């Protein structure tokens, strides 16, 4: 189901990252601090939080209150950080992912915001804003979550961990078992699965919100491939960022350095727009920072080589 070239690139990046283990303590601590803020900011922003990245950082790291911003948004940031810490603690315990564990994560997401619903399956009919999809009736939720738990345990489901994590994400959103916090819980679940298998945390960016929801909408219509590839590109981005941050500078080759497409395209046979299209579609190795795509000269070279192999 997943794009084979994208999968192969992820496998190669994962091998590169594993070769760098054990990670330098200082670099790892800096990455973790950064990822907690970025993950929290983007996940909450996707759900409508008005906090900026800087404001999220001030709340989480300095304990400040942002004037003019709702208490609920402050609590969402703090809760999400606590949920990340909970997920990280689970990694050393090799726990099995179950519906009960998912409810525990959800409880942390909604605590002090809606204590009556935190960690509990919804008891009302819900709709998803901006979506034509109607989640299952509330009476079906416990049964559907039990089936989901069986799927999570099935070893056959885990043949491709990237697909497994993405489908787990989708299944939870599709069931929509909670009255609120389904998306944040699903993204935490995805990262728990990925991190259990040695991947760094993956962040779905706020700027990709529309594409993310469009892919979920297709999934609700039983066209899941776009969502799987969307999540896989997020995994690839995360791996690239971690490799570049941890790899000793003396071992980093100039042609492997990520640069804005606007600075690279002139040295390639392609135009800027075409390279951007290849990046968006995951056909070329690329990393997104904010709204801009970054690629390396090595990535363009590999893409050209792959085309030559296909035509020979």
C-alpha atoms as a printed R data frame, in Angstrom:
    type eleno elety resid chain resno       x      y       z
1   ATOM     1    CA   UNK     A     1   0.000  0.000   0.000
2   ATOM     2    CA   UNK     A     2   2.740  2.449   0.967
3   ATOM     3    CA   UNK     A     3   4.848  4.064  -1.751
4   ATOM     4    CA   UNK     A     4   7.823  1.736  -2.190
5   ATOM     5    CA   UNK     A     5  10.435  4.428  -2.889
6   ATOM     6    CA   UNK     A     6   9.320  6.367   0.175
7   ATOM     7    CA   UNK     A     7   9.466  3.203   2.278
8   ATOM     8    CA   UNK     A     8  12.983  2.389   1.058
9   ATOM     9    CA   UNK     A     9  14.188  5.906   1.878
10  ATOM    10    CA   UNK     A    10  12.774  5.618   5.386
11  ATOM    11    CA   UNK     A    11  14.468  2.253   5.890
12  ATOM    12    CA   UNK     A    12  17.813  3.709   4.801
13  ATOM    13    CA   UNK     A    13  17.422  6.760   7.059
14  ATOM    14    CA   UNK     A    14  16.480  4.549   9.991
15  ATOM    15    CA   UNK     A    15  19.684  2.543   9.436
16  ATOM    16    CA   UNK     A    16  21.695  5.782   9.315
17  ATOM    17    CA   UNK     A    17  20.166  6.937  12.582
18  ATOM    18    CA   UNK     A    18  20.750  3.582  14.268
19  ATOM    19    CA   UNK     A    19  24.437  3.732  13.326
20  ATOM    20    CA   UNK     A    20  24.717  6.977  15.298
21  ATOM    21    CA   UNK     A    21  23.568  5.315  18.531
22  ATOM    22    CA   UNK     A    22  24.201  5.863  21.369
23  ATOM    23    CA   UNK     A    23  23.248  9.489  20.777
24  ATOM    24    CA   UNK     A    24  25.363 12.235  22.380
25  ATOM    25    CA   UNK     A    25  23.620 13.250  25.614
26  ATOM    26    CA   UNK     A    26  23.729 17.016  24.976
27  ATOM    27    CA   UNK     A    27  22.387 16.750  21.425
28  ATOM    28    CA   UNK     A    28  19.649 14.359  22.551
29  ATOM    29    CA   UNK     A    29  18.504 16.638  25.361
30  ATOM    30    CA   UNK     A    30  18.302 19.633  22.995
31  ATOM    31    CA   UNK     A    31  16.317 17.619  20.465
32  ATOM    32    CA   UNK     A    32  13.894 16.398  23.117
33  ATOM    33    CA   UNK     A    33  13.295 19.921  24.435
34  ATOM    34    CA   UNK     A    34  12.651 21.171  20.923
35  ATOM    35    CA   UNK     A    35  10.399 18.281  19.913
36  ATOM    36    CA   UNK     A    36   8.145 18.604  22.965
37  ATOM    37    CA   UNK     A    37   7.417 22.242  22.107
38  ATOM    38    CA   UNK     A    38   7.031 21.643  18.347
39  ATOM    39    CA   UNK     A    39   4.876 18.533  18.795
40  ATOM    40    CA   UNK     A    40   2.641 20.254  21.356
41  ATOM    41    CA   UNK     A    41   2.305 23.463  19.352
42  ATOM    42    CA   UNK     A    42   1.492 21.756  16.044
43  ATOM    43    CA   UNK     A    43  -0.856 19.119  17.460
44  ATOM    44    CA   UNK     A    44  -2.906 21.686  19.379
45  ATOM    45    CA   UNK     A    45  -2.806 24.209  16.504
46  ATOM    46    CA   UNK     A    46  -4.258 21.587  14.162
47  ATOM    47    CA   UNK     A    47  -7.223 21.410  16.553
48  ATOM    48    CA   UNK     A    48  -7.665 25.187  16.565
49  ATOM    49    CA   UNK     A    49  -5.452 26.496  19.381
50  ATOM    50    CA   UNK     A    50  -4.385 30.101  18.790
51  ATOM    51    CA   UNK     A    51  -1.107 29.788  20.731
52  ATOM    52    CA   UNK     A    52   2.002 30.476  18.684
53  ATOM    53    CA   UNK     A    53   5.128 28.325  18.814
54  ATOM    54    CA   UNK     A    54   6.861 30.955  20.968
55  ATOM    55    CA   UNK     A    55   3.885 31.227  23.337
56  ATOM    56    CA   UNK     A    56   3.773 27.444  23.689
57  ATOM    57    CA   UNK     A    57   7.465 27.442  24.565
58  ATOM    58    CA   UNK     A    58   6.965 30.148  27.216
59  ATOM    59    CA   UNK     A    59   4.117 28.214  28.820
60  ATOM    60    CA   UNK     A    60   5.927 24.880  28.866
61  ATOM    61    CA   UNK     A    61   9.461 25.961  29.699
62  ATOM    62    CA   UNK     A    62   8.969 29.134  31.747
63  ATOM    63    CA   UNK     A    63   5.546 28.520  33.237
64  ATOM    64    CA   UNK     A    64   4.273 31.862  31.972
65  ATOM    65    CA   UNK     A    65   0.677 32.860  31.365
66  ATOM    66    CA   UNK     A    66   0.019 34.473  27.985
67  ATOM    67    CA   UNK     A    67  -2.160 37.553  28.291
68  ATOM    68    CA   UNK     A    68  -5.311 37.424  26.215
69  ATOM    69    CA   UNK     A    69  -5.131 33.660  25.579
70  ATOM    70    CA   UNK     A    70  -7.807 31.346  27.067
71  ATOM    71    CA   UNK     A    71  -7.028 29.194  30.113
72  ATOM    72    CA   UNK     A    72  -8.186 26.178  28.079
73  ATOM    73    CA   UNK     A    73  -5.334 26.688  25.585
74  ATOM    74    CA   UNK     A    74  -2.800 26.917  28.410
75  ATOM    75    CA   UNK     A    75  -4.137 23.653  29.841
76  ATOM    76    CA   UNK     A    76  -4.072 22.005  26.400
77  ATOM    77    CA   UNK     A    77  -0.360 22.809  26.099
78  ATOM    78    CA   UNK     A    78   0.486 21.586  29.623
79  ATOM    79    CA   UNK     A    79  -1.646 18.451  29.237
80  ATOM    80    CA   UNK     A    80  -0.043 17.587  25.919
81  ATOM    81    CA   UNK     A    81   3.434 17.912  27.416
82  ATOM    82    CA   UNK     A    82   2.396 15.640  30.291
83  ATOM    83    CA   UNK     A    83   0.972 13.127  27.818
84  ATOM    84    CA   UNK     A    84   4.286 13.122  25.913
85  ATOM    85    CA   UNK     A    85   6.156 12.460  29.167
86  ATOM    86    CA   UNK     A    86   3.745  9.600  29.927
87  ATOM    87    CA   UNK     A    87   4.322  8.089  26.471
88  ATOM    88    CA   UNK     A    88   8.110  8.378  26.872
89  ATOM    89    CA   UNK     A    89   8.002  6.571  30.226
90  ATOM    90    CA   UNK     A    90   6.119  3.709  28.593
91  ATOM    91    CA   UNK     A    91   9.023  3.061  26.215
92  ATOM    92    CA   UNK     A    92  11.230  1.487  28.888
93  ATOM    93    CA   UNK     A    93   8.390 -0.779  30.054
94  ATOM    94    CA   UNK     A    94   7.685 -2.430  26.695
95  ATOM    95    CA   UNK     A    95   3.948 -2.142  27.288
96  ATOM    96    CA   UNK     A    96   1.367 -3.464  24.860
97  ATOM    97    CA   UNK     A    97  -0.815 -0.841  23.214
98  ATOM    98    CA   UNK     A    98  -4.412 -1.501  24.266
99  ATOM    99    CA   UNK     A    99  -7.704  0.408  24.342
100 ATOM   100    CA   UNK     A   100  -7.170  0.928  28.089
101 ATOM   101    CA   UNK     A   101  -3.775  2.523  27.436
102 ATOM   102    CA   UNK     A   102  -5.320  4.760  24.770
103 ATOM   103    CA   UNK     A   103  -7.902  5.874  27.321
104 ATOM   104    CA   UNK     A   104  -5.104  6.694  29.769
105 ATOM   105    CA   UNK     A   105  -3.428  8.888  27.157
106 ATOM   106    CA   UNK     A   106  -6.746 10.577  26.399
107 ATOM   107    CA   UNK     A   107  -7.313 11.190  30.103
108 ATOM   108    CA   UNK     A   108  -4.103 13.218  30.224
109 ATOM   109    CA   UNK     A   109  -5.139 15.191  27.136
110 ATOM   110    CA   UNK     A   110  -8.458 16.324  28.662
111 ATOM   111    CA   UNK     A   111  -7.659 16.496  32.389
112 ATOM   112    CA   UNK     A   112  -8.795 19.770  34.048
113 ATOM   113    CA   UNK     A   113 -10.414 20.738  30.734
114 ATOM   114    CA   UNK     A   114 -13.255 18.205  30.835
115 ATOM   115    CA   UNK     A   115 -12.697 15.832  33.753
116 ATOM   116    CA   UNK     A   116 -16.085 14.147  33.238
117 ATOM   117    CA   UNK     A   117 -15.064 12.980  29.752
118 ATOM   118    CA   UNK     A   118 -11.307 12.474  30.253
119 ATOM   119    CA   UNK     A   119 -10.439  8.861  29.461
120 ATOM   120    CA   UNK     A   120 -14.071  7.870  28.866
121 ATOM   121    CA   UNK     A   121 -15.808  6.790  25.691
122 ATOM   122    CA   UNK     A   122 -18.358  9.299  24.439
123 ATOM   123    CA   UNK     A   123 -22.005  8.874  25.406
124 ATOM   124    CA   UNK     A   124 -23.391 11.215  22.761
125 ATOM   125    CA   UNK     A   125 -23.543 11.360  18.997
126 ATOM   126    CA   UNK     A   126 -20.775 13.519  17.528
127 ATOM   127    CA   UNK     A   127 -19.949 15.169  14.223
128 ATOM   128    CA   UNK     A   128 -16.539 16.170  12.854
129 ATOM   129    CA   UNK     A   129 -16.256 19.837  11.911
130 ATOM   130    CA   UNK     A   130 -15.669 20.289   8.182
131 ATOM   131    CA   UNK     A   131 -16.117 16.577   7.433
132 ATOM   132    CA   UNK     A   132 -18.916 14.697   5.690
133 ATOM   133    CA   UNK     A   133 -18.001 11.582   7.655
134 ATOM   134    CA   UNK     A   134 -20.410 10.595  10.439
135 ATOM   135    CA   UNK     A   135 -18.689  8.618  13.245
136 ATOM   136    CA   UNK     A   136 -20.297  5.389  14.501
137 ATOM   137    CA   UNK     A   137 -23.250  5.457  16.895
138 ATOM   138    CA   UNK     A   138 -22.175  5.669  20.530
139 ATOM   139    CA   UNK     A   139 -23.557  2.198  21.299
140 ATOM   140    CA   UNK     A   140 -21.019  0.715  18.849
141 ATOM   141    CA   UNK     A   141 -17.949  2.440  20.314
142 ATOM   142    CA   UNK     A   142 -16.978 -0.117  23.039
143 ATOM   143    CA   UNK     A   143 -17.283 -2.997  20.573
144 ATOM   144    CA   UNK     A   144 -15.333 -1.174  17.861
145 ATOM   145    CA   UNK     A   145 -12.569 -0.283  20.329
146 ATOM   146    CA   UNK     A   146 -12.394 -3.928  21.462
147 ATOM   147    CA   UNK     A   147 -11.957 -4.961  17.813
148 ATOM   148    CA   UNK     A   148  -9.326 -2.240  17.423
149 ATOM   149    CA   UNK     A   149  -7.499 -3.723  20.416
150 ATOM   150    CA   UNK     A   150  -7.451 -7.126  18.705
151 ATOM   151    CA   UNK     A   151  -6.087 -5.536  15.535
152 ATOM   152    CA   UNK     A   152  -3.341 -3.807  17.532
153 ATOM   153    CA   UNK     A   153  -2.265 -7.185  18.969
154 ATOM   154    CA   UNK     A   154  -2.250 -8.987  15.613
155 ATOM   155    CA   UNK     A   155   1.357 -9.569  14.518
156 ATOM   156    CA   UNK     A   156   0.334 -9.581  10.850
157 ATOM   157    CA   UNK     A   157  -0.699 -5.938  11.227
158 ATOM   158    CA   UNK     A   158   2.890 -5.061  12.172
159 ATOM   159    CA   UNK     A   159   4.610 -6.227   8.973
160 ATOM   160    CA   UNK     A   160   5.339 -2.589   8.075
161 ATOM   161    CA   UNK     A   161   5.574 -0.439  11.214
162 ATOM   162    CA   UNK     A   162   5.054  2.826   9.331
163 ATOM   163    CA   UNK     A   163   1.820  1.533   7.820
164 ATOM   164    CA   UNK     A   164   0.814  0.013  11.164
165 ATOM   165    CA   UNK     A   165   1.290  3.316  13.017
166 ATOM   166    CA   UNK     A   166  -0.564  5.292  10.325
167 ATOM   167    CA   UNK     A   167  -3.474  2.842  10.155
168 ATOM   168    CA   UNK     A   168  -3.709  2.780  13.969
169 ATOM   169    CA   UNK     A   169  -3.941  6.583  13.840
170 ATOM   170    CA   UNK     A   170  -6.673  6.420  11.227
171 ATOM   171    CA   UNK     A   171  -8.671  3.675  12.951
172 ATOM   172    CA   UNK     A   172  -8.833  5.655  16.185
173 ATOM   173    CA   UNK     A   173  -9.965  8.817  14.385
174 ATOM   174    CA   UNK     A   174 -12.452  6.765  12.347
175 ATOM   175    CA   UNK     A   175 -14.058  5.296  15.476
176 ATOM   176    CA   UNK     A   176 -13.893  8.715  17.153
177 ATOM   177    CA   UNK     A   177 -14.403  7.154  20.586
178 ATOM   178    CA   UNK     A   178 -14.093 10.348  22.627
179 ATOM   179    CA   UNK     A   179 -16.200 13.474  22.736
180 ATOM   180    CA   UNK     A   180 -13.051 15.596  22.210
181 ATOM   181    CA   UNK     A   181  -9.292 15.084  21.888
182 ATOM   182    CA   UNK     A   182  -9.428 12.250  19.332
183 ATOM   183    CA   UNK     A   183  -6.860 13.816  16.980
184 ATOM   184    CA   UNK     A   184  -4.315 14.636  19.680
185 ATOM   185    CA   UNK     A   185  -4.710 11.158  21.183
186 ATOM   186    CA   UNK     A   186  -4.292  9.545  17.751
187 ATOM   187    CA   UNK     A   187  -1.081 11.483  17.084
188 ATOM   188    CA   UNK     A   188   0.272 10.500  20.518
189 ATOM   189    CA   UNK     A   189  -0.657  6.879  19.781
190 ATOM   190    CA   UNK     A   190   1.146  7.003  16.434
191 ATOM   191    CA   UNK     A   191   4.312  8.256  18.089
192 ATOM   192    CA   UNK     A   192   4.131  5.706  20.883
193 ATOM   193    CA   UNK     A   193   4.117  2.946  18.250
194 ATOM   194    CA   UNK     A   194   6.912  4.537  16.213
195 ATOM   195    CA   UNK     A   195   9.082  5.258  19.266
196 ATOM   196    CA   UNK     A   196   8.628  1.686  20.521
197 ATOM   197    CA   UNK     A   197  10.335  0.632  17.297
198 ATOM   198    CA   UNK     A   198  13.237  3.059  17.527
199 ATOM   199    CA   UNK     A   199  11.866  5.935  15.453
200 ATOM   200    CA   UNK     A   200  12.068  9.526  16.695
201 ATOM   201    CA   UNK     A   201   8.795 11.371  17.369
202 ATOM   202    CA   UNK     A   202   6.967 12.491  14.244
203 ATOM   203    CA   UNK     A   203   5.204 15.850  14.041
204 ATOM   204    CA   UNK     A   204   2.257 16.589  11.757
205 ATOM   205    CA   UNK     A   205   2.773 20.263  10.933
206 ATOM   206    CA   UNK     A   206   0.051 22.875  11.320
207 ATOM   207    CA   UNK     A   207   0.815 24.177   7.819
208 ATOM   208    CA   UNK     A   208  -0.140 20.712   6.513
209 ATOM   209    CA   UNK     A   209  -3.469 20.756   8.349
210 ATOM   210    CA   UNK     A   210  -5.608 20.876   5.195
211 ATOM   211    CA   UNK     A   211  -3.678 18.066   3.493
212 ATOM   212    CA   UNK     A   212  -3.824 16.016   6.702
213 ATOM   213    CA   UNK     A   213  -7.603 16.374   6.933
214 ATOM   214    CA   UNK     A   214  -8.055 15.782   3.194
215 ATOM   215    CA   UNK     A   215  -6.141 12.502   3.494
216 ATOM   216    CA   UNK     A   216  -8.209 11.470   6.525
217 ATOM   217    CA   UNK     A   217 -11.376 12.278   4.572
218 ATOM   218    CA   UNK     A   218 -10.241  9.982   1.751
219 ATOM   219    CA   UNK     A   219  -9.533  7.315   4.358
220 ATOM   220    CA   UNK     A   220 -13.115  7.529   5.611
221 ATOM   221    CA   UNK     A   221 -14.083  6.658   2.025
222 ATOM   222    CA   UNK     A   222 -11.816  3.564   2.165
223 ATOM   223    CA   UNK     A   223  -8.974  5.214   0.237
224 ATOM   224    CA   UNK     A   224  -6.270  4.991   2.884
225 ATOM   225    CA   UNK     A   225  -3.104  5.068   0.780
226 ATOM   226    CA   UNK     A   226  -2.828  8.871   0.698
227 ATOM   227    CA   UNK     A   227  -3.007  9.088   4.484
228 ATOM   228    CA   UNK     A   228  -0.384  6.366   4.926
229 ATOM   229    CA   UNK     A   229   1.991  8.143   2.546
230 ATOM   230    CA   UNK     A   230   1.272 11.486   4.206
231 ATOM   231    CA   UNK     A   231   2.251 10.082   7.598
232 ATOM   232    CA   UNK     A   232   5.260  8.311   6.080
233 ATOM   233    CA   UNK     A   233   6.561 11.626   4.730
234 ATOM   234    CA   UNK     A   234   6.260 13.048   8.248
235 ATOM   235    CA   UNK     A   235   8.322 10.108   9.515
236 ATOM   236    CA   UNK     A   236  10.956 10.735   6.836
237 ATOM   237    CA   UNK     A   237  11.127 14.415   7.821
238 ATOM   238    CA   UNK     A   238  11.677 13.519  11.458
239 ATOM   239    CA   UNK     A   239  14.437 11.033  10.638
240 ATOM   240    CA   UNK     A   240  16.214 13.595   8.452
241 ATOM   241    CA   UNK     A   241  16.085 16.225  11.200
242 ATOM   242    CA   UNK     A   242  17.461 13.847  13.824
243 ATOM   243    CA   UNK     A   243  20.260 12.579  11.592
244 ATOM   244    CA   UNK     A   244  21.372 16.112  10.732
245 ATOM   245    CA   UNK     A   245  21.226 17.176  14.409
246 ATOM   246    CA   UNK     A   246  23.118 14.163  15.781
247 ATOM   247    CA   UNK     A   247  25.605 13.356  13.028
248 ATOM   248    CA   UNK     A   248  29.035 14.901  13.770
249 ATOM   249    CA   UNK     A   249  29.639 17.933  11.553
250 ATOM   250    CA   UNK     A   250  32.911 16.546  10.207
251 ATOM   251    CA   UNK     A   251  30.997 13.528   8.840
252 ATOM   252    CA   UNK     A   252  28.381 15.640   7.063
253 ATOM   253    CA   UNK     A   253  29.043 16.008   3.349
254 ATOM   254    CA   UNK     A   254  28.088 19.335   1.675
255 ATOM   255    CA   UNK     A   255  25.967 17.553  -0.936
256 ATOM   256    CA   UNK     A   256  23.898 15.901   1.823
257 ATOM   257    CA   UNK     A   257  23.010 19.184   3.532
258 ATOM   258    CA   UNK     A   258  19.380 20.266   3.272
259 ATOM   259    CA   UNK     A   259  18.883 23.618   1.542
260 ATOM   260    CA   UNK     A   260  15.790 25.530   0.385
261 ATOM   261    CA   UNK     A   261  14.618 24.367  -3.032
262 ATOM   262    CA   UNK     A   262  14.983 27.956  -4.206
263 ATOM   263    CA   UNK     A   263  18.755 27.649  -3.676
264 ATOM   264    CA   UNK     A   264  19.173 24.189  -5.192
265 ATOM   265    CA   UNK     A   265  17.010 24.047  -8.301
266 ATOM   266    CA   UNK     A   266  19.370 26.118 -10.494
267 ATOM   267    CA   UNK     A   267  21.989 23.376 -10.169
268 ATOM   268    CA   UNK     A   268  19.528 20.709 -11.332
269 ATOM   269    CA   UNK     A   269  17.735 19.898 -14.601
270 ATOM   270    CA   UNK     A   270  14.429 20.889 -12.969
271 ATOM   271    CA   UNK     A   271  12.509 24.058 -12.196
272 ATOM   272    CA   UNK     A   272  11.674 25.186  -8.688
273 ATOM   273    CA   UNK     A   273   7.953 24.405  -8.999
274 ATOM   274    CA   UNK     A   274   8.594 20.911 -10.329
275 ATOM   275    CA   UNK     A   275  10.985 20.084  -7.486
276 ATOM   276    CA   UNK     A   276   8.410 21.410  -5.012
277 ATOM   277    CA   UNK     A   277   5.790 19.138  -6.594
278 ATOM   278    CA   UNK     A   278   8.108 16.124  -6.297
279 ATOM   279    CA   UNK     A   279   8.695 17.013  -2.640
280 ATOM   280    CA   UNK     A   280   4.969 17.370  -1.881
281 ATOM   281    CA   UNK     A   281   4.207 14.030  -3.506
282 ATOM   282    CA   UNK     A   282   7.062 12.305  -1.679
283 ATOM   283    CA   UNK     A   283   8.786 11.319  -4.924
284 ATOM   284    CA   UNK     A   284  12.032 12.945  -3.889
285 ATOM   285    CA   UNK     A   285  13.736 13.008  -0.515
286 ATOM   286    CA   UNK     A   286  12.789 16.346   1.068
287 ATOM   287    CA   UNK     A   287  12.169 17.950   4.458
288 ATOM   288    CA   UNK     A   288   9.627 20.632   5.308
289 ATOM   289    CA   UNK     A   289  10.475 23.490   7.666
290 ATOM   290    CA   UNK     A   290   7.486 25.750   8.202
291 ATOM   291    CA   UNK     A   291   5.956 26.282   4.767
292 ATOM   292    CA   UNK     A   292   9.167 25.687   2.802
293 ATOM   293    CA   UNK     A   293  10.604 22.505   1.352
294 ATOM   294    CA   UNK     A   294  14.301 21.724   1.719
295 ATOM   295    CA   UNK     A   295  16.230 19.186  -0.340
296 ATOM   296    CA   UNK     A   296  19.831 18.136  -0.786
297 ATOM   297    CA   UNK     A   297  21.874 17.880  -3.964
298 ATOM   298    CA   UNK     A   298  22.373 14.215  -3.111
299 ATOM   299    CA   UNK     A   299  18.586 13.703  -3.087
300 ATOM   300    CA   UNK     A   300  18.274 15.150  -6.609
301 ATOM   301    CA   UNK     A   301  21.122 12.931  -7.774
302 ATOM   302    CA   UNK     A   302  19.401  9.838  -6.332
303 ATOM   303    CA   UNK     A   303  16.129 10.798  -7.990
304 ATOM   304    CA   UNK     A   304  17.775 11.159 -11.399
305 ATOM   305    CA   UNK     A   305  19.567  7.809 -10.932
306 ATOM   306    CA   UNK     A   306  16.255  6.101 -10.066
307 ATOM   307    CA   UNK     A   307  14.692  7.457 -13.285
308 ATOM   308    CA   UNK     A   308  17.626  6.201 -15.335
309 ATOM   309    CA   UNK     A   309  17.302  2.727 -13.804
310 ATOM   310    CA   UNK     A   310  13.627  2.583 -14.666
311 ATOM   311    CA   UNK     A   311  14.204  3.562 -18.288
312 ATOM   312    CA   UNK     A   312  17.104  1.129 -18.839
